[in-house]
Amino acid sequence: MLNENKLKQVMAVVLKVDASSINEASSMDNIKTWDSLGHMNLILALEDEFKITIPDDDAGNISSYKLIKVVLGELLDGVA
């Protein structure tokens, strides 16, 4: 099961934003620090924190908080 607070904390640290500002509408389009380098660092941090491997196809497509929740939820449910 996905711990959304943990997800928001990881995103906040990597993207250098306040965790409370991350919500369903958060994406690469509206978080200034979420550029290509920030995205790569975010993927690595998520894999490390949640002890998963995000497939390359998914890694390239998870450009919003909402999509990250979906992909991580599927990966974590598959592990459990």
mmJSON file of the N, C-alpha and C atoms, coordinates in Angstrom:
{"data_MODEL":{"atom_site":{
"group_PDB":["ATOM","ATOM","ATOM","ATOM","ATOM","ATOM","ATOM","ATOM","ATOM","ATOM","ATOM","ATOM","ATOM","ATOM","ATOM","ATOM","ATOM","ATOM","ATOM","ATOM","ATOM","ATOM","ATOM","ATOM","ATOM","ATOM","ATOM","ATOM","ATOM","ATOM","ATOM","ATOM","ATOM","ATOM","ATOM","ATOM","ATOM","ATOM","ATOM","ATOM","ATOM","ATOM","ATOM","ATOM","ATOM","ATOM","ATOM","ATOM","ATOM","ATOM","ATOM","ATOM","ATOM","ATOM","ATOM","ATOM","ATOM","ATOM","ATOM","ATOM","ATOM","ATOM","ATOM","ATOM","ATOM","ATOM","ATOM","ATOM","ATOM","ATOM","ATOM","ATOM","ATOM","ATOM","ATOM","ATOM","ATOM","ATOM","ATOM","ATOM","ATOM","ATOM","ATOM","ATOM","ATOM","ATOM","ATOM","ATOM","ATOM","ATOM","ATOM","ATOM","ATOM","ATOM","ATOM","ATOM","ATOM","ATOM","ATOM","ATOM","ATOM","ATOM","ATOM","ATOM","ATOM","ATOM","ATOM","ATOM","ATOM","ATOM","ATOM","ATOM","ATOM","ATOM","ATOM","ATOM","ATOM","ATOM","ATOM","ATOM","ATOM","ATOM","ATOM","ATOM","ATOM","ATOM","ATOM","ATOM","ATOM","ATOM","ATOM","ATOM","ATOM","ATOM","ATOM","ATOM","ATOM","ATOM","ATOM","ATOM","ATOM","ATOM","ATOM","ATOM","ATOM","ATOM","ATOM","ATOM","ATOM","ATOM","ATOM","ATOM","ATOM","ATOM","ATOM","ATOM","ATOM","ATOM","ATOM","ATOM","ATOM","ATOM","ATOM","ATOM","ATOM","ATOM","ATOM","ATOM","ATOM","ATOM","ATOM","ATOM","ATOM","ATOM","ATOM","ATOM","ATOM","ATOM","ATOM","ATOM","ATOM","ATOM","ATOM","ATOM","ATOM","ATOM","ATOM","ATOM","ATOM","ATOM","ATOM","ATOM","ATOM","ATOM","ATOM","ATOM","ATOM","ATOM","ATOM","ATOM","ATOM","ATOM","ATOM","ATOM","ATOM","ATOM","ATOM","ATOM","ATOM","ATOM","ATOM","ATOM","ATOM","ATOM","ATOM","ATOM","ATOM","ATOM","ATOM","ATOM","ATOM","ATOM","ATOM","ATOM","ATOM","ATOM","ATOM","ATOM","ATOM","ATOM","ATOM","ATOM","ATOM","ATOM","ATOM","ATOM","ATOM","ATOM","ATOM","ATOM"],
"id":[1,2,3,4,5,6,7,8,9,10,11,12,13,14,15,16,17,18,19,20,21,22,23,24,25,26,27,28,29,30,31,32,33,34,35,36,37,38,39,40,41,42,43,44,45,46,47,48,49,50,51,52,53,54,55,56,57,58,59,60,61,62,63,64,65,66,67,68,69,70,71,72,73,74,75,76,77,78,79,80,81,82,83,84,85,86,87,88,89,90,91,92,93,94,95,96,97,98,99,100,101,102,103,104,105,106,107,108,109,110,111,112,113,114,115,116,117,118,119,120,121,122,123,124,125,126,127,128,129,130,131,132,133,134,135,136,137,138,139,140,141,142,143,144,145,146,147,148,149,150,151,152,153,154,155,156,157,158,159,160,161,162,163,164,165,166,167,168,169,170,171,172,173,174,175,176,177,178,179,180,181,182,183,184,185,186,187,188,189,190,191,192,193,194,195,196,197,198,199,200,201,202,203,204,205,206,207,208,209,210,211,212,213,214,215,216,217,218,219,220,221,222,223,224,225,226,227,228,229,230,231,232,233,234,235,236,237,238,239,240],
"type_symbol":["N","C","C","N","C","C","N","C","C","N","C","C","N","C","C","N","C","C","N","C","C","N","C","C","N","C","C","N","C","C","N","C","C","N","C","C","N","C","C","N","C","C","N","C","C","N","C","C","N","C","C","N","C","C","N","C","C","N","C","C","N","C","C","N","C","C","N","C","C","N","C","C","N","C","C","N","C","C","N","C","C","N","C","C","N","C","C","N","C","C","N","C","C","N","C","C","N","C","C","N","C","C","N","C","C","N","C","C","N","C","C","N","C","C","N","C","C","N","C","C","N","C","C","N","C","C","N","C","C","N","C","C","N","C","C","N","C","C","N","C","C","N","C","C","N","C","C","N","C","C","N","C","C","N","C","C","N","C","C","N","C","C","N","C","C","N","C","C","N","C","C","N","C","C","N","C","C","N","C","C","N","C","C","N","C","C","N","C","C","N","C","C","N","C","C","N","C","C","N","C","C","N","C","C","N","C","C","N","C","C","N","C","C","N","C","C","N","C","C","N","C","C","N","C","C","N","C","C","N","C","C","N","C","C","N","C","C","N","C","C"],
"label_atom_id":["N","CA","C","N","CA","C","N","CA","C","N","CA","C","N","CA","C","N","CA","C","N","CA","C","N","CA","C","N","CA","C","N","CA","C","N","CA","C","N","CA","C","N","CA","C","N","CA","C","N","CA","C","N","CA","C","N","CA","C","N","CA","C","N","CA","C","N","CA","C","N","CA","C","N","CA","C","N","CA","C","N","CA","C","N","CA","C","N","CA","C","N","CA","C","N","CA","C","N","CA","C","N","CA","C","N","CA","C","N","CA","C","N","CA","C","N","CA","C","N","CA","C","N","CA","C","N","CA","C","N","CA","C","N","CA","C","N","CA","C","N","CA","C","N","CA","C","N","CA","C","N","CA","C","N","CA","C","N","CA","C","N","CA","C","N","CA","C","N","CA","C","N","CA","C","N","CA","C","N","CA","C","N","CA","C","N","CA","C","N","CA","C","N","CA","C","N","CA","C","N","CA","C","N","CA","C","N","CA","C","N","CA","C","N","CA","C","N","CA","C","N","CA","C","N","CA","C","N","CA","C","N","CA","C","N","CA","C","N","CA","C","N","CA","C","N","CA","C","N","CA","C","N","CA","C","N","CA","C","N","CA","C","N","CA","C","N","CA","C","N","CA","C","N","CA","C","N","CA","C"],
"label_alt_id":[null,null,null,null,null,null,null,null,null,null,null,null,null,null,null,null,null,null,null,null,null,null,null,null,null,null,null,null,null,null,null,null,null,null,null,null,null,null,null,null,null,null,null,null,null,null,null,null,null,null,null,null,null,null,null,null,null,null,null,null,null,null,null,null,null,null,null,null,null,null,null,null,null,null,null,null,null,null,null,null,null,null,null,null,null,null,null,null,null,null,null,null,null,null,null,null,null,null,null,null,null,null,null,null,null,null,null,null,null,null,null,null,null,null,null,null,null,null,null,null,null,null,null,null,null,null,null,null,null,null,null,null,null,null,null,null,null,null,null,null,null,null,null,null,null,null,null,null,null,null,null,null,null,null,null,null,null,null,null,null,null,null,null,null,null,null,null,null,null,null,null,null,null,null,null,null,null,null,null,null,null,null,null,null,null,null,null,null,null,null,null,null,null,null,null,null,null,null,null,null,null,null,null,null,null,null,null,null,null,null,null,null,null,null,null,null,null,null,null,null,null,null,null,null,null,null,null,null,null,null,null,null,null,null,null,null,null,null,null,null],
"label_comp_id":["MET","MET","MET","LEU","LEU","LEU","ASN","ASN","ASN","GLU","GLU","GLU","ASN","ASN","ASN","LYS","LYS","LYS","LEU","LEU","LEU","LYS","LYS","LYS","GLN","GLN","GLN","VAL","VAL","VAL","MET","MET","MET","ALA","ALA","ALA","VAL","VAL","VAL","VAL","VAL","VAL","LEU","LEU","LEU","LYS","LYS","LYS","VAL","VAL","VAL","ASP","ASP","ASP","ALA","ALA","ALA","SER","SER","SER","SER","SER","SER","ILE","ILE","ILE","ASN","ASN","ASN","GLU","GLU","GLU","ALA","ALA","ALA","SER","SER","SER","SER","SER","SER","MET","MET","MET","ASP","ASP","ASP","ASN","ASN","ASN","ILE","ILE","ILE","LYS","LYS","LYS","THR","THR","THR","TRP","TRP","TRP","ASP","ASP","ASP","SER","SER","SER","LEU","LEU","LEU","GLY","GLY","GLY","HIS","HIS","HIS","MET","MET","MET","ASN","ASN","ASN","LEU","LEU","LEU","ILE","ILE","ILE","LEU","LEU","LEU","ALA","ALA","ALA","LEU","LEU","LEU","GLU","GLU","GLU","ASP","ASP","ASP","GLU","GLU","GLU","PHE","PHE","PHE","LYS","LYS","LYS","ILE","ILE","ILE","THR","THR","THR","ILE","ILE","ILE","PRO","PRO","PRO","ASP","ASP","ASP","ASP","ASP","ASP","ASP","ASP","ASP","ALA","ALA","ALA","GLY","GLY","GLY","ASN","ASN","ASN","ILE","ILE","ILE","SER","SER","SER","SER","SER","SER","TYR","TYR","TYR","LYS","LYS","LYS","LEU","LEU","LEU","ILE","ILE","ILE","LYS","LYS","LYS","VAL","VAL","VAL","VAL","VAL","VAL","LEU","LEU","LEU","GLY","GLY","GLY","GLU","GLU","GLU","LEU","LEU","LEU","LEU","LEU","LEU","ASP","ASP","ASP","GLY","GLY","GLY","VAL","VAL","VAL","ALA","ALA","ALA"],
"label_asym_id":["A","A","A","A","A","A","A","A","A","A","A","A","A","A","A","A","A","A","A","A","A","A","A","A","A","A","A","A","A","A","A","A","A","A","A","A","A","A","A","A","A","A","A","A","A","A","A","A","A","A","A","A","A","A","A","A","A","A","A","A","A","A","A","A","A","A","A","A","A","A","A","A","A","A","A","A","A","A","A","A","A","A","A","A","A","A","A","A","A","A","A","A","A","A","A","A","A","A","A","A","A","A","A","A","A","A","A","A","A","A","A","A","A","A","A","A","A","A","A","A","A","A","A","A","A","A","A","A","A","A","A","A","A","A","A","A","A","A","A","A","A","A","A","A","A","A","A","A","A","A","A","A","A","A","A","A","A","A","A","A","A","A","A","A","A","A","A","A","A","A","A","A","A","A","A","A","A","A","A","A","A","A","A","A","A","A","A","A","A","A","A","A","A","A","A","A","A","A","A","A","A","A","A","A","A","A","A","A","A","A","A","A","A","A","A","A","A","A","A","A","A","A","A","A","A","A","A","A","A","A","A","A","A","A","A","A","A","A","A","A"],
"label_entity_id":["1","1","1","1","1","1","1","1","1","1","1","1","1","1","1","1","1","1","1","1","1","1","1","1","1","1","1","1","1","1","1","1","1","1","1","1","1","1","1","1","1","1","1","1","1","1","1","1","1","1","1","1","1","1","1","1","1","1","1","1","1","1","1","1","1","1","1","1","1","1","1","1","1","1","1","1","1","1","1","1","1","1","1","1","1","1","1","1","1","1","1","1","1","1","1","1","1","1","1","1","1","1","1","1","1","1","1","1","1","1","1","1","1","1","1","1","1","1","1","1","1","1","1","1","1","1","1","1","1","1","1","1","1","1","1","1","1","1","1","1","1","1","1","1","1","1","1","1","1","1","1","1","1","1","1","1","1","1","1","1","1","1","1","1","1","1","1","1","1","1","1","1","1","1","1","1","1","1","1","1","1","1","1","1","1","1","1","1","1","1","1","1","1","1","1","1","1","1","1","1","1","1","1","1","1","1","1","1","1","1","1","1","1","1","1","1","1","1","1","1","1","1","1","1","1","1","1","1","1","1","1","1","1","1","1","1","1","1","1","1"],
"label_seq_id":[1,1,1,2,2,2,3,3,3,4,4,4,5,5,5,6,6,6,7,7,7,8,8,8,9,9,9,10,10,10,11,11,11,12,12,12,13,13,13,14,14,14,15,15,15,16,16,16,17,17,17,18,18,18,19,19,19,20,20,20,21,21,21,22,22,22,23,23,23,24,24,24,25,25,25,26,26,26,27,27,27,28,28,28,29,29,29,30,30,30,31,31,31,32,32,32,33,33,33,34,34,34,35,35,35,36,36,36,37,37,37,38,38,38,39,39,39,40,40,40,41,41,41,42,42,42,43,43,43,44,44,44,45,45,45,46,46,46,47,47,47,48,48,48,49,49,49,50,50,50,51,51,51,52,52,52,53,53,53,54,54,54,55,55,55,56,56,56,57,57,57,58,58,58,59,59,59,60,60,60,61,61,61,62,62,62,63,63,63,64,64,64,65,65,65,66,66,66,67,67,67,68,68,68,69,69,69,70,70,70,71,71,71,72,72,72,73,73,73,74,74,74,75,75,75,76,76,76,77,77,77,78,78,78,79,79,79,80,80,80],
"pdbx_PDB_ins_code":[null,null,null,null,null,null,null,null,null,null,null,null,null,null,null,null,null,null,null,null,null,null,null,null,null,null,null,null,null,null,null,null,null,null,null,null,null,null,null,null,null,null,null,null,null,null,null,null,null,null,null,null,null,null,null,null,null,null,null,null,null,null,null,null,null,null,null,null,null,null,null,null,null,null,null,null,null,null,null,null,null,null,null,null,null,null,null,null,null,null,null,null,null,null,null,null,null,null,null,null,null,null,null,null,null,null,null,null,null,null,null,null,null,null,null,null,null,null,null,null,null,null,null,null,null,null,null,null,null,null,null,null,null,null,null,null,null,null,null,null,null,null,null,null,null,null,null,null,null,null,null,null,null,null,null,null,null,null,null,null,null,null,null,null,null,null,null,null,null,null,null,null,null,null,null,null,null,null,null,null,null,null,null,null,null,null,null,null,null,null,null,null,null,null,null,null,null,null,null,null,null,null,null,null,null,null,null,null,null,null,null,null,null,null,null,null,null,null,null,null,null,null,null,null,null,null,null,null,null,null,null,null,null,null,null,null,null,null,null,null],
"Cartn_x":[0.841,0.0,0.883,0.479,1.255,1.033,2.112,2.068,2.219,1.1,1.124,1.95,1.987,2.813,4.285,4.695,6.082,6.372,5.434,5.594,5.768,4.923,5.009,6.331,6.803,8.084,9.236,9.249,10.302,10.255,9.066,8.928,9.376,8.999,9.349,10.86,11.537,12.992,13.677,13.309,13.964,13.666,12.422,12.015,12.133,12.568,12.794,11.535,10.433,9.181,8.626,7.637,6.993,6.062,6.145,5.321,3.83,3.433,2.015,1.518,2.452,2.045,1.808,2.157,1.987,0.574,-0.136,-1.514,-1.821,-3.068,-3.489,-3.168,-3.054,-2.788,-1.295,-0.442,0.995,1.571,2.373,2.968,4.206,4.842,6.002,5.62,4.346,3.876,3.801,3.641,3.461,4.432,5.414,6.483,7.776,8.231,9.358,10.612,10.894,12.121,11.997,10.808,10.581,10.913,12.211,12.697,13.225,13.922,14.383,15.353,16.241,17.174,16.434,15.521,14.713,13.886,13.408,12.605,13.449,14.655,15.545,15.883,16.179,16.486,15.269,14.084,12.861,12.637,12.827,12.653,13.614,14.873,15.873,15.514,15.062,14.693,13.477,12.503,11.316,11.685,12.539,12.974,13.697,14.541,15.305,14.391,13.526,12.654,11.64,11.054,10.002,10.517,11.828,12.461,11.792,11.66,11.046,11.914,11.599,12.21,11.083,11.165,10.146,10.567,9.746,10.094,10.342,11.266,11.638,10.439,9.521,8.339,7.527,7.339,6.598,7.384,8.678,9.516,9.424,9.368,9.281,7.922,6.906,5.534,4.943,5.579,4.974,5.378,4.678,5.005,4.056,3.323,2.442,2.325,1.923,1.72,0.691,-0.38,-1.464,-0.957,-0.15,0.378,1.395,2.19,3.154,2.396,1.298,0.5,-0.011,-0.466,-1.005,0.094,1.235,2.322,2.881,3.156,3.687,2.68,1.411,0.369,0.379,0.476,0.504,1.757,2.904,4.161,4.183,3.697,3.704,2.675,1.542,0.541,1.052,1.851,2.439,3.473,4.101,5.137,4.507,3.4,2.774,2.216],
"Cartn_y":[-1.193,0.0,1.252,2.21,3.432,4.386,4.825,5.825,7.192,7.904,9.185,10.244,10.199,11.172,10.964,9.692,9.387,9.845,9.61,10.04,11.553,12.277,13.74,14.219,13.545,13.922,13.733,12.6,12.337,13.393,13.65,14.657,16.029,16.377,17.683,17.856,16.828,16.903,17.019,16.147,16.132,17.399,17.841,18.988,20.318,20.252,21.456,22.332,21.678,22.387,21.932,22.644,22.27,21.085,20.069,18.869,19.201,20.212,20.581,21.195,21.599,22.186,21.12,19.87,18.787,18.233,18.198,17.71,17.034,16.671,15.946,16.704,18.022,18.83,19.053,18.626,18.858,18.059,18.762,18.104,18.868,18.328,19.0,20.384,20.552,21.819,22.937,22.599,23.665,23.631,22.727,22.749,23.106,24.307,24.883,24.013,23.386,22.602,21.192,20.82,19.489,19.513,19.618,19.585,18.182,17.997,16.647,16.075,16.891,16.415,16.122,17.002,16.776,15.505,15.242,14.037,12.78,12.789,11.638,11.402,12.475,12.358,11.875,12.31,11.881,10.382,9.891,8.462,7.649,8.057,7.344,7.37,8.515,8.643,7.779,7.731,6.904,5.432,5.014,3.616,3.256,4.154,3.903,3.879,4.848,4.964,3.831,3.45,2.437,1.037,0.906,-0.398,-1.097,-0.343,-0.862,-0.477,-1.055,-0.638,-0.165,1.08,1.641,1.351,0.634,0.333,1.614,1.548,2.725,3.394,2.607,3.19,4.016,3.495,4.227,5.437,5.271,6.361,7.6,7.38,8.51,9.175,8.457,8.961,9.521,9.279,9.735,11.179,12.07,13.489,14.279,13.566,14.248,13.406,14.072,13.382,12.279,12.589,11.634,10.369,10.523,9.374,8.591,9.297,8.618,7.724,8.24,7.446,6.171,6.281,5.11,4.067,4.5,3.569,2.953,3.764,3.221,2.288,2.648,1.787,0.418,0.377,-0.897,-1.695,-1.014,-1.708,-2.231,-1.449,-1.85,-2.938,-2.893,-3.937,-5.258,-5.176,-6.384,-7.027,-6.209,-6.692,-7.358,-6.786,-7.226,-8.633],
"Cartn_z":[0.0,0.0,0.0,-0.793,-0.944,0.227,0.824,1.882,1.199,1.058,0.34,1.049,2.362,3.089,2.767,2.699,2.356,0.924,0.016,-1.371,-1.452,-0.749,-0.764,-0.175,0.869,1.479,0.492,-0.203,-1.187,-2.284,-2.792,-3.843,-3.352,-2.137,-1.577,-1.468,-0.982,-0.824,-2.187,-3.117,-4.422,-5.214,-5.183,-6.001,-5.266,-4.012,-3.202,-3.1,-2.732,-2.495,-1.152,-0.649,0.603,0.337,1.167,0.99,0.977,1.726,1.791,0.488,-0.381,-1.665,-2.739,-2.442,-3.413,-3.284,-4.425,-4.426,-5.761,-5.971,-7.17,-8.461,-8.393,-9.584,-9.831,-8.918,-9.053,-10.216,-11.041,-12.204,-12.657,-13.691,-14.266,-14.8,-15.141,-15.703,-14.673,-13.404,-12.418,-11.24,-11.283,-10.274,-11.02,-10.773,-11.514,-11.485,-10.354,-10.215,-10.795,-11.277,-11.839,-13.327,-13.607,-14.983,-15.267,-16.381,-16.739,-15.711,-15.193,-14.166,-12.865,-12.498,-11.309,-11.437,-12.643,-12.881,-12.688,-13.237,-13.095,-11.62,-10.905,-9.477,-8.687,-9.1,-8.438,-8.63,-9.84,-10.118,-9.249,-9.207,-8.406,-6.915,-6.441,-5.026,-4.696,-5.606,-5.379,-5.347,-6.268,-6.296,-5.006,-4.546,-3.319,-2.091,-1.971,-0.799,-0.702,-1.829,-1.818,-2.162,-2.387,-2.67,-3.864,-4.952,-6.174,-7.37,-8.517,-9.771,-10.675,-11.091,-11.971,-13.412,-14.177,-15.572,-16.372,-17.313,-18.096,-18.748,-19.294,-19.943,-18.955,-17.759,-16.735,-16.251,-16.08,-15.572,-16.455,-17.752,-18.671,-18.693,-18.243,-18.347,-17.065,-15.93,-14.672,-14.389,-15.041,-14.973,-14.075,-13.227,-12.276,-11.001,-9.946,-8.666,-8.834,-9.551,-9.757,-10.46,-11.509,-12.247,-11.411,-10.637,-9.758,-8.77,-8.208,-7.267,-7.924,-9.167,-9.874,-10.082,-10.622,-10.926,-9.65,-8.635,-7.386,-6.729,-6.777,-6.203,-6.85,-8.181,-8.902,-8.54,-8.504,-8.202,-6.764,-5.835,-4.437,-4.162,-4.832,-4.651,-5.208,-6.266,-6.846,-5.951,-5.088,-4.169,-2.947,-2.498,-1.251,-1.33],
"occupancy":[1.0,1.0,1.0,1.0,1.0,1.0,1.0,1.0,1.0,1.0,1.0,1.0,1.0,1.0,1.0,1.0,1.0,1.0,1.0,1.0,1.0,1.0,1.0,1.0,1.0,1.0,1.0,1.0,1.0,1.0,1.0,1.0,1.0,1.0,1.0,1.0,1.0,1.0,1.0,1.0,1.0,1.0,1.0,1.0,1.0,1.0,1.0,1.0,1.0,1.0,1.0,1.0,1.0,1.0,1.0,1.0,1.0,1.0,1.0,1.0,1.0,1.0,1.0,1.0,1.0,1.0,1.0,1.0,1.0,1.0,1.0,1.0,1.0,1.0,1.0,1.0,1.0,1.0,1.0,1.0,1.0,1.0,1.0,1.0,1.0,1.0,1.0,1.0,1.0,1.0,1.0,1.0,1.0,1.0,1.0,1.0,1.0,1.0,1.0,1.0,1.0,1.0,1.0,1.0,1.0,1.0,1.0,1.0,1.0,1.0,1.0,1.0,1.0,1.0,1.0,1.0,1.0,1.0,1.0,1.0,1.0,1.0,1.0,1.0,1.0,1.0,1.0,1.0,1.0,1.0,1.0,1.0,1.0,1.0,1.0,1.0,1.0,1.0,1.0,1.0,1.0,1.0,1.0,1.0,1.0,1.0,1.0,1.0,1.0,1.0,1.0,1.0,1.0,1.0,1.0,1.0,1.0,1.0,1.0,1.0,1.0,1.0,1.0,1.0,1.0,1.0,1.0,1.0,1.0,1.0,1.0,1.0,1.0,1.0,1.0,1.0,1.0,1.0,1.0,1.0,1.0,1.0,1.0,1.0,1.0,1.0,1.0,1.0,1.0,1.0,1.0,1.0,1.0,1.0,1.0,1.0,1.0,1.0,1.0,1.0,1.0,1.0,1.0,1.0,1.0,1.0,1.0,1.0,1.0,1.0,1.0,1.0,1.0,1.0,1.0,1.0,1.0,1.0,1.0,1.0,1.0,1.0,1.0,1.0,1.0,1.0,1.0,1.0,1.0,1.0,1.0,1.0,1.0,1.0,1.0,1.0,1.0,1.0,1.0,1.0],
"B_iso_or_equiv":[0.0,0.0,0.0,0.0,0.0,0.0,0.0,0.0,0.0,0.0,0.0,0.0,0.0,0.0,0.0,0.0,0.0,0.0,0.0,0.0,0.0,0.0,0.0,0.0,0.0,0.0,0.0,0.0,0.0,0.0,0.0,0.0,0.0,0.0,0.0,0.0,0.0,0.0,0.0,0.0,0.0,0.0,0.0,0.0,0.0,0.0,0.0,0.0,0.0,0.0,0.0,0.0,0.0,0.0,0.0,0.0,0.0,0.0,0.0,0.0,0.0,0.0,0.0,0.0,0.0,0.0,0.0,0.0,0.0,0.0,0.0,0.0,0.0,0.0,0.0,0.0,0.0,0.0,0.0,0.0,0.0,0.0,0.0,0.0,0.0,0.0,0.0,0.0,0.0,0.0,0.0,0.0,0.0,0.0,0.0,0.0,0.0,0.0,0.0,0.0,0.0,0.0,0.0,0.0,0.0,0.0,0.0,0.0,0.0,0.0,0.0,0.0,0.0,0.0,0.0,0.0,0.0,0.0,0.0,0.0,0.0,0.0,0.0,0.0,0.0,0.0,0.0,0.0,0.0,0.0,0.0,0.0,0.0,0.0,0.0,0.0,0.0,0.0,0.0,0.0,0.0,0.0,0.0,0.0,0.0,0.0,0.0,0.0,0.0,0.0,0.0,0.0,0.0,0.0,0.0,0.0,0.0,0.0,0.0,0.0,0.0,0.0,0.0,0.0,0.0,0.0,0.0,0.0,0.0,0.0,0.0,0.0,0.0,0.0,0.0,0.0,0.0,0.0,0.0,0.0,0.0,0.0,0.0,0.0,0.0,0.0,0.0,0.0,0.0,0.0,0.0,0.0,0.0,0.0,0.0,0.0,0.0,0.0,0.0,0.0,0.0,0.0,0.0,0.0,0.0,0.0,0.0,0.0,0.0,0.0,0.0,0.0,0.0,0.0,0.0,0.0,0.0,0.0,0.0,0.0,0.0,0.0,0.0,0.0,0.0,0.0,0.0,0.0,0.0,0.0,0.0,0.0,0.0,0.0,0.0,0.0,0.0,0.0,0.0,0.0],
"pdbx_formal_charge":[null,null,null,null,null,null,null,null,null,null,null,null,null,null,null,null,null,null,null,null,null,null,null,null,null,null,null,null,null,null,null,null,null,null,null,null,null,null,null,null,null,null,null,null,null,null,null,null,null,null,null,null,null,null,null,null,null,null,null,null,null,null,null,null,null,null,null,null,null,null,null,null,null,null,null,null,null,null,null,null,null,null,null,null,null,null,null,null,null,null,null,null,null,null,null,null,null,null,null,null,null,null,null,null,null,null,null,null,null,null,null,null,null,null,null,null,null,null,null,null,null,null,null,null,null,null,null,null,null,null,null,null,null,null,null,null,null,null,null,null,null,null,null,null,null,null,null,null,null,null,null,null,null,null,null,null,null,null,null,null,null,null,null,null,null,null,null,null,null,null,null,null,null,null,null,null,null,null,null,null,null,null,null,null,null,null,null,null,null,null,null,null,null,null,null,null,null,null,null,null,null,null,null,null,null,null,null,null,null,null,null,null,null,null,null,null,null,null,null,null,null,null,null,null,null,null,null,null,null,null,null,null,null,null,null,null,null,null,null,null],
"auth_seq_id":[1,1,1,2,2,2,3,3,3,4,4,4,5,5,5,6,6,6,7,7,7,8,8,8,9,9,9,10,10,10,11,11,11,12,12,12,13,13,13,14,14,14,15,15,15,16,16,16,17,17,17,18,18,18,19,19,19,20,20,20,21,21,21,22,22,22,23,23,23,24,24,24,25,25,25,26,26,26,27,27,27,28,28,28,29,29,29,30,30,30,31,31,31,32,32,32,33,33,33,34,34,34,35,35,35,36,36,36,37,37,37,38,38,38,39,39,39,40,40,40,41,41,41,42,42,42,43,43,43,44,44,44,45,45,45,46,46,46,47,47,47,48,48,48,49,49,49,50,50,50,51,51,51,52,52,52,53,53,53,54,54,54,55,55,55,56,56,56,57,57,57,58,58,58,59,59,59,60,60,60,61,61,61,62,62,62,63,63,63,64,64,64,65,65,65,66,66,66,67,67,67,68,68,68,69,69,69,70,70,70,71,71,71,72,72,72,73,73,73,74,74,74,75,75,75,76,76,76,77,77,77,78,78,78,79,79,79,80,80,80],
"auth_comp_id":["MET","MET","MET","LEU","LEU","LEU","ASN","ASN","ASN","GLU","GLU","GLU","ASN","ASN","ASN","LYS","LYS","LYS","LEU","LEU","LEU","LYS","LYS","LYS","GLN","GLN","GLN","VAL","VAL","VAL","MET","MET","MET","ALA","ALA","ALA","VAL","VAL","VAL","VAL","VAL","VAL","LEU","LEU","LEU","LYS","LYS","LYS","VAL","VAL","VAL","ASP","ASP","ASP","ALA","ALA","ALA","SER","SER","SER","SER","SER","SER","ILE","ILE","ILE","ASN","ASN","ASN","GLU","GLU","GLU","ALA","ALA","ALA","SER","SER","SER","SER","SER","SER","MET","MET","MET","ASP","ASP","ASP","ASN","ASN","ASN","ILE","ILE","ILE","LYS","LYS","LYS","THR","THR","THR","TRP","TRP","TRP","ASP","ASP","ASP","SER","SER","SER","LEU","LEU","LEU","GLY","GLY","GLY","HIS","HIS","HIS","MET","MET","MET","ASN","ASN","ASN","LEU","LEU","LEU","ILE","ILE","ILE","LEU","LEU","LEU","ALA","ALA","ALA","LEU","LEU","LEU","GLU","GLU","GLU","ASP","ASP","ASP","GLU","GLU","GLU","PHE","PHE","PHE","LYS","LYS","LYS","ILE","ILE","ILE","THR","THR","THR","ILE","ILE","ILE","PRO","PRO","PRO","ASP","ASP","ASP","ASP","ASP","ASP","ASP","ASP","ASP","ALA","ALA","ALA","GLY","GLY","GLY","ASN","ASN","ASN","ILE","ILE","ILE","SER","SER","SER","SER","SER","SER","TYR","TYR","TYR","LYS","LYS","LYS","LEU","LEU","LEU","ILE","ILE","ILE","LYS","LYS","LYS","VAL","VAL","VAL","VAL","VAL","VAL","LEU","LEU","LEU","GLY","GLY","GLY","GLU","GLU","GLU","LEU","LEU","LEU","LEU","LEU","LEU","ASP","ASP","ASP","GLY","GLY","GLY","VAL","VAL","VAL","ALA","ALA","ALA"],
"auth_asym_id":["A","A","A","A","A","A","A","A","A","A","A","A","A","A","A","A","A","A","A","A","A","A","A","A","A","A","A","A","A","A","A","A","A","A","A","A","A","A","A","A","A","A","A","A","A","A","A","A","A","A","A","A","A","A","A","A","A","A","A","A","A","A","A","A","A","A","A","A","A","A","A","A","A","A","A","A","A","A","A","A","A","A","A","A","A","A","A","A","A","A","A","A","A","A","A","A","A","A","A","A","A","A","A","A","A","A","A","A","A","A","A","A","A","A","A","A","A","A","A","A","A","A","A","A","A","A","A","A","A","A","A","A","A","A","A","A","A","A","A","A","A","A","A","A","A","A","A","A","A","A","A","A","A","A","A","A","A","A","A","A","A","A","A","A","A","A","A","A","A","A","A","A","A","A","A","A","A","A","A","A","A","A","A","A","A","A","A","A","A","A","A","A","A","A","A","A","A","A","A","A","A","A","A","A","A","A","A","A","A","A","A","A","A","A","A","A","A","A","A","A","A","A","A","A","A","A","A","A","A","A","A","A","A","A","A","A","A","A","A","A"],
"auth_atom_id":["N","CA","C","N","CA","C","N","CA","C","N","CA","C","N","CA","C","N","CA","C","N","CA","C","N","CA","C","N","CA","C","N","CA","C","N","CA","C","N","CA","C","N","CA","C","N","CA","C","N","CA","C","N","CA","C","N","CA","C","N","CA","C","N","CA","C","N","CA","C","N","CA","C","N","CA","C","N","CA","C","N","CA","C","N","CA","C","N","CA","C","N","CA","C","N","CA","C","N","CA","C","N","CA","C","N","CA","C","N","CA","C","N","CA","C","N","CA","C","N","CA","C","N","CA","C","N","CA","C","N","CA","C","N","CA","C","N","CA","C","N","CA","C","N","CA","C","N","CA","C","N","CA","C","N","CA","C","N","CA","C","N","CA","C","N","CA","C","N","CA","C","N","CA","C","N","CA","C","N","CA","C","N","CA","C","N","CA","C","N","CA","C","N","CA","C","N","CA","C","N","CA","C","N","CA","C","N","CA","C","N","CA","C","N","CA","C","N","CA","C","N","CA","C","N","CA","C","N","CA","C","N","CA","C","N","CA","C","N","CA","C","N","CA","C","N","CA","C","N","CA","C","N","CA","C","N","CA","C","N","CA","C","N","CA","C","N","CA","C","N","CA","C","N","CA","C","N","CA","C"],
"pdbx_PDB_model_num":[1,1,1,1,1,1,1,1,1,1,1,1,1,1,1,1,1,1,1,1,1,1,1,1,1,1,1,1,1,1,1,1,1,1,1,1,1,1,1,1,1,1,1,1,1,1,1,1,1,1,1,1,1,1,1,1,1,1,1,1,1,1,1,1,1,1,1,1,1,1,1,1,1,1,1,1,1,1,1,1,1,1,1,1,1,1,1,1,1,1,1,1,1,1,1,1,1,1,1,1,1,1,1,1,1,1,1,1,1,1,1,1,1,1,1,1,1,1,1,1,1,1,1,1,1,1,1,1,1,1,1,1,1,1,1,1,1,1,1,1,1,1,1,1,1,1,1,1,1,1,1,1,1,1,1,1,1,1,1,1,1,1,1,1,1,1,1,1,1,1,1,1,1,1,1,1,1,1,1,1,1,1,1,1,1,1,1,1,1,1,1,1,1,1,1,1,1,1,1,1,1,1,1,1,1,1,1,1,1,1,1,1,1,1,1,1,1,1,1,1,1,1,1,1,1,1,1,1,1,1,1,1,1,1,1,1,1,1,1,1]
}}}
